[in-house]
């Protein structure tokens, strides 16, 4: 079934088309929820709510070619995740930042498998993780982040700084453990 057939069938609430829509979108949409909320029950709940929003909004979707459905659905799901986070007060004081003398090198970062890096991101507090994702991966400014999350620009800036520090510390520890294992095994 083509993307356009899936859309047209979904607009008519055809069961087969809706199943195809789910199969097509679910992995990416769940990934978006986990990117912003971590690997937790809240991500699964937002995924469910977001998918209902996608199905309910499909009638208003205007197909513009292959890939436009994924782009539209991603935006809907991202907005659902951000609305969930907005309900939590992300401007509340977060953990105290600790000092980092130096950030990890690109080589150290590249030596860590992406799955482990994703796990490090999942472990960050909601505010840090959300701001890091929006700033680094969505290329939003602090003003845009503040508007989307209902926080002050300074909160966005400080959460980015602290999130980077925490992530850098996790990478440094991981790199140190790896180097210790390599050194121990060579002796």
Number of C-alpha atoms within 10 A of each C-alpha: 11 10 19 14 13 21 24 17 18 21 18 13 15 13 11 13 21 19 13 19 22 16 11 15 17 16 10 15 24 21 17 19 27 22 21 25 27 24 18 11 11 16 21 16 15 23 23 17 14 23 22 13 15 22 17 13 13 20 14 9 14 11 15 9 9 11 10 14 22 15 10 16 23 21 15 18 26 20 16 19 25 20 15 17 19 16 10 13 12 22 17 10 10 14 10 7 13 10 10 13 8 10 15 19 12 8 8 14 17 11 13 14 9 11 9 12 17 14 13 17 27 19 17 19 17 20 27 28 24 28 28 27 17 20 18 12 9 11 12 16 16 21 14 15 23 19 13 15 23 17 18 15 16 13 20 28 20 16 26 23 15 22 23 19 21 22 21 19 19 17 22 19 13 18 17 13 12 14 12 12 11 11 10 9 8 7 5
